[in-house]
Amino acid sequence: MSGSAPSPSDPPETGQAARQHWMSLLAKARPERLAAALEGLDLPTHDWARAPETGAVMVRGRMGGSGAPFNLGEMTVTRCALRIVSGEVGHAYVQGRDKAHATRAALVDALMQGPRADELRAAVLEPLAAAAAADSAARAGKAAATKVDFFTMVRGED
């Protein structure tokens, strides 16, 4: 076996895992960053399969990550589905009430399924992934600054 194993942060190349990756990236992106990334692109018109609508979903958790599930609370989400003129259908679920963010995410999802996927990957997804990684590193650095190291000094035998 040659080569190195892909990192969990590396995007999968094709198929369902790749779509899950880009949809996650679009849903978690800051709305203003997604809008800025799409600003200079020629975007197609679309018809609504499901116009943006806001609702709530129940968020569940598990104690210790593997214990019994429990209801943590409700979270507001906005979802939509659209079809672009070439026939691809895009879906989006985003946290909060931002209908424009959901629409942009669904539009990118639809375009990623067509011939413009490479263009969108370079112009939208890669910059969003880099910004998310930078945000994560900044949060980690901020958290590391508050870390307290406890140590015990061993005294000699009395």
Order of alpha helices (4+ residues) and beta strands (2+ residues): alpha-alpha-beta-beta-beta-alpha-alpha-alpha
